[in-house]
Amino acid sequence: MPDSKAYYPPKPNSLWSVAALLRVLWRGDGNLLELLPAAAYRFDVGNLGYSRRSTVLFNRPDLIREILKDPLGIFPKSDLMVNALEPLIGQSIFVTDGERWRRQRSMIDPAFSLMRIGHAFAAMRAAVDDYEVHLDGVVARGEPLSLDLAMSHLTADIICRTVFSTSLDSLVAHEVFEDFTVFERSVAQVDIRRLITEPAWSDPPQPPEVLAACRRIRGHLGTLVDTHLEPDAAYNDIASAVVAAVDEDSGEAFTREELIDQLGVFFLAGHETTASVLTWVFYILAMQPAVLEKLRAEVDAVVGEGDVTFEHIRQLPYVRAVFRETLRLYPPITFLPRVALEAATVGPRRLRRGALVMISPWTLHRHSGYWDEPHAFRPERFLPENESSIQPGTYIPFGNGPHTCVGAGFALAESLLIIARLARRFTFTVQDPQRVRPAARLTTRPSTQILCQPARR
């Protein structure tokens, strides 16, 4: 029986499939979440709406594993996703498959070792130190704050210090945030009419404003890459490891454009996804003071007045549970689209060539067959004594199979540090909370920025 005291954070109202499609077309904002019919939270395998190319959503964990492992190479990343992301990150590891993906992965594997938390934690802490000083100034001036922009700025600074060994200029951080917002809102992947009417592999053109936003973001990345291409450059960071990488067979290194592609993935995936979930964490804490007080009590008991260290991070089970439950409800990557290169059968479903094969952490994490009160915020699910009750394969915020996000541990430590540090010192009061609703385009973000008034605890 549902708990009458449970908190239900914002989600779209679920409609039957045709009504959901009409709502999205009428609003015209490309919010793919509102395209999900009510049945998508209950079925194992089912159709998503009606389109020229069949679109099939899989919610069964064993079938999801089969699709993502893809031993025969039948289900590469969707042509829609590749087409959408190519102007931003080129033919990088995030969008490639098969032999090209394996070559790129082998070249940049050494750089992943530099994402070890022990190596990166000092940079994380320095960025949070600086951001607390910034927040103190915002509070002193009595200014409102965009939670979305604040989290994007902070996580971009952390990833910039880790990847490029330099802090990120606040103006550049703001421009990247604005350009990525333009990119997400207008990219052709979220053109619902085109999704319905175009056949597979139709390669839709991207709007001019999207291409311009991509050029500006890549320009900022190129400036950072160039610091590591100078003859006397001497760094020990992710960028230097990727610059030094060579192909085992040809002995060739990445070109400058390829470096922008690959390091762009580290930069954008490493901060936009984490910023997304942290925006929802601080929104929920603002709306649930009892949760905030319980979280603060744990931080106070474990840390006291001193610095939050890496050792402390592992001693904060409630902070971790709040983060993981928010990640369940608002997975940054809402959909993991694949395309069937040939006719195939997966479980009970026969797929035709060109079918769009959808895996959605959003629906899997809220599926009524796997979760009790699936839309309720209940961090207790992820406390150590309860985690064994979570069915394997039903919680995949970092993906699954060979393409599982290698930065998952990095993101967890970074997020717990930010939550513990900011929550113990600041309170955020949300303006117009009733206007907040989630939107899914490439990441799960609020449909409009969440404005709040920060204050000292």
LINNORCOR-V422311 format. One record per backbone hydrogen bond with DSSP energy under -0.5 kcal/mol. CO is the residue of the C=O (numbers start at 1). NH is the residue of the N-H. If there is no record, write none. Layout:
# LINNORCOR-V422311
CO,NH + CO,NH
This chain:
# LINNORCOR-V422311
2,4 + 3,6 + 7,9 + 7,377 + 15,38 + 16,20 + 17,21 + 18,22 + 19,23 + 20,24 + 21,25 + 22,26 + 23,27 + 24,28 + 30,32 + 31,34 + 32,35 + 33,36 + 36,15 + 37,40 + 38,41 + 39,42 + 39,43 + 41,368 + 44,59 + 44,60 + 46,57 + 47,49 + 54,356 + 55,48 + 56,358 + 57,46 + 58,360 + 59,61 + 60,63 + 60,64 + 61,65 + 62,66 + 63,67 + 64,68 + 65,69 + 66,70 + 70,73 + 74,341 + 76,339 + 78,82 + 79,83 + 80,84 + 81,85 + 82,86 + 83,87 + 85,88 + 85,89 + 86,90 + 89,92 + 90,92 + 92,95 + 92,96 + 97,100 + 97,101 + 98,102 + 99,103 + 100,104 + 101,105 + 102,106 + 103,107 + 104,108 + 105,109 + 108,111 + 108,112 + 109,112 + 109,113 + 110,113 + 111,114 + 112,115 + 113,116 + 116,119 + 116,120 + 117,121 + 120,124 + 121,125 + 122,126 + 123,127 + 124,128 + 125,129 + 126,130 + 127,131 + 128,132 + 129,133 + 130,134 + 131,135 + 132,136 + 133,137 + 134,138 + 135,139 + 136,140 + 137,141 + 138,142 + 138,143 + 139,142 + 143,454 + 145,147 + 145,452 + 146,150 + 147,151 + 148,152 + 149,153 + 150,154 + 151,155 + 152,156 + 153,157 + 154,158 + 155,159 + 156,160 + 157,161 + 158,162 + 159,163 + 160,164 + 160,166 + 161,165 + 162,238 + 163,239 + 167,169 + 169,173 + 170,174 + 171,175 + 172,176 + 173,177 + 174,178 + 175,179 + 176,180 + 177,181 + 178,182 + 179,183 + 180,184 + 181,185 + 182,186 + 183,187 + 187,190 + 188,191 + 190,192 + 191,195 + 192,196 + 193,197 + 194,198 + 196,52 + 199,202 + 207,210 + 207,211 + 208,212 + 209,213 + 210,214 + 211,215 + 212,216 + 213,217 + 214,218 + 215,219 + 216,220 + 217,221 + 218,222 + 219,223 + 220,224 + 221,225 + 222,226 + 223,227 + 224,227 + 224,228 + 225,228 + 226,229 + 226,230 + 230,233 + 237,241 + 238,242 + 239,243 + 240,244 + 241,245 + 242,245 + 245,254 + 247,251 + 252,247 + 255,259 + 256,260 + 257,261 + 258,262 + 259,263 + 260,264 + 261,265 + 262,266 + 263,267 + 264,268 + 265,269 + 265,270 + 266,270 + 267,271 + 268,271 + 268,272 + 268,273 + 269,273 + 271,275 + 272,276 + 273,277 + 274,278 + 275,279 + 276,280 + 277,281 + 278,282 + 279,283 + 280,284 + 281,285 + 282,286 + 283,287 + 284,288 + 288,291 + 288,292 + 289,293 + 290,294 + 291,295 + 292,296 + 293,297 + 294,298 + 295,299 + 296,300 + 297,301 + 298,302 + 299,303 + 299,304 + 300,304 + 303,306 + 307,309 + 309,313 + 310,314 + 312,315 + 313,316 + 316,320 + 317,321 + 318,322 + 319,323 + 320,324 + 321,325 + 322,326 + 323,327 + 324,328 + 325,329 + 326,330 + 328,331 + 332,334 + 332,444 + 334,362 + 335,337 + 336,359 + 337,78 + 338,357 + 339,76 + 339,341 + 340,354 + 344,351 + 346,349 + 349,346 + 349,351 + 351,344 + 352,355 + 355,340 + 355,357 + 356,56 + 356,358 + 357,338 + 358,58 + 359,336 + 359,361 + 360,364 + 361,365 + 362,366 + 363,366 + 364,367 + 367,370 + 367,371 + 371,374 + 373,376 + 376,378 + 377,7 + 378,381 + 379,382 + 380,383 + 383,386 + 383,387 + 386,389 + 387,390 + 391,394 + 396,399 + 398,405 + 400,403 + 401,404 + 405,408 + 407,411 + 408,412 + 409,413 + 410,414 + 411,415 + 412,416 + 413,417 + 414,418 + 415,419 + 416,420 + 417,421 + 418,422 + 419,423 + 420,424 + 421,425 + 422,425 + 422,426 + 425,457 + 427,429 + 427,455 + 428,430 + 429,453 + 432,435 + 433,436 + 437,447 + 439,441 + 439,445 + 440,32 + 443,441 + 443,445 + 445,439 + 449,451 + 450,147 + 451,431 + 452,145 + 452,454 + 453,429 + 455,427
